Amino acid sequence: MGYDHKYIYSRQGFNLKITDMQAALGLAQLEKLDDFIKIRVHNFNLIKKGLEKHTNKLILPEPTPFSEPSWFGFVITVKKDAGITRNDLVQKLNDKNIGTRLLFAGDIRKQPYFKDVNYRTVGDLPNTDIIVNDTFWIGVTPMINDEMIVYMLKCFDEILS
């Protein structure tokens, strides 16, 4: 299927488990939101600048024109002719203690719970397959710093050279 077994869904459902404690933590975190956004944007820009030399092997994210995103993560798509697969790159990064994450639900049409759902598509959706099979995330969380990002970029350089 191309995505992590943790994101295979046998039943449709909801994830509505917020507790009073989680709500209180969320409200406290709102006070830090501006700083979190600033750090995420900084981390994103540092990673993008460091990975631009690998655009012959990787497709890097681009913000929508005239937008100022607060990035969830840094999405990377490995090109078919990169000489390495997404899975191999992710494994090598994980071996160097660099956390990655595959896409969450992947292609919903291929989820077990969706097999009896009546739906229609237009065309074969080749870009969906590319994203499911060749794309992953690395974090831009405020919990990482410039030193960690420099290490991560050095590892990308070693793996992709």
C-alpha angles and dihedrals in degrees: 000000000000099000139086117284088233087071100052110112123202094179135031112243148138133260102213104144105130112148130197088257092053090047091052091050090048092053091050090050091055088070087063096044098105092051092045091053092047092051093045091052091047092049092046092051093047092050093045093051090049095048098044090092087065098055088115086069104023137051108218127202123264124198119238109265114272092013132122104204126195095218120228090196144324110276117207128188117198112221118236092241095046094110090238133068125233090247093052092047092048091049092050091049091048089050086058091050094255109142119227135175131205121220114289111235100003115199106357090206088067096049114113093235090055097058095098096039116113108229140142135220133192110232129338097301095228092174089058089057091048091052094046095047106031108029134087141159135239120195129259092183119152086243091077123074137201093270091056091047091050089053091048092050091048088054092050089051092051094047097043099041 
